[in-house]
Amino acid sequence: MAKKSAVEKNEHRRELVKSYAGKRARLKALVNDKELPIEERFAAVLKLAELPRNSAKVRIRNRCEITGRPRAYYRKLKMSRIALRELGSQGQIPGLVKSSW
């Protein structure tokens, strides 16, 4: 099980990303618009830099929803390989058969 603080920090980042998504998208559109004068684009860059760092989508870490493990994460299932194996062994995931020999 991952540290509770790490899981909560990641959840806080998800909330920040959701709340700042519109503002961040508008500013990025201004920055990438080559038709605008350089002064306006630079002002947009400065405003973008003033936003919280944790409001950027790339700061979110994919974590297992069951254990909080950050590595060996399956995006489609939203869980780690270890949690997947345990649930598969218990027969709780339809269509999954754990291999053993």
JORAGI-V608432 format. One record per backbone hydrogen bond with DSSP energy under -0.5 kcal/mol. NH is the residue of the N-H (numbers start at 1). CO is the residue of the C=O. If there is no record, write none. Layout:
nh & co
NH & CO
NH & CO
This chain:
nh & co
2 & 67
7 & 3
8 & 4
9 & 5
10 & 6
11 & 7
12 & 8
13 & 9
14 & 10
15 & 11
16 & 12
17 & 13
18 & 14
19 & 15
20 & 16
21 & 17
24 & 20
25 & 21
26 & 22
27 & 23
28 & 24
29 & 25
30 & 26
31 & 27
32 & 28
33 & 29
33 & 30
34 & 32
36 & 33
41 & 37
42 & 38
43 & 39
44 & 40
45 & 41
46 & 42
47 & 43
48 & 44
49 & 45
50 & 46
51 & 47
51 & 48
55 & 52
56 & 53
59 & 56
60 & 57
64 & 69
65 & 78
68 & 64
74 & 79
75 & 73
78 & 74
79 & 74
81 & 72
84 & 80
85 & 81
86 & 82
87 & 83
88 & 84
89 & 85
90 & 86
91 & 88
92 & 87
93 & 87
94 & 92
96 & 93
97 & 95
98 & 96
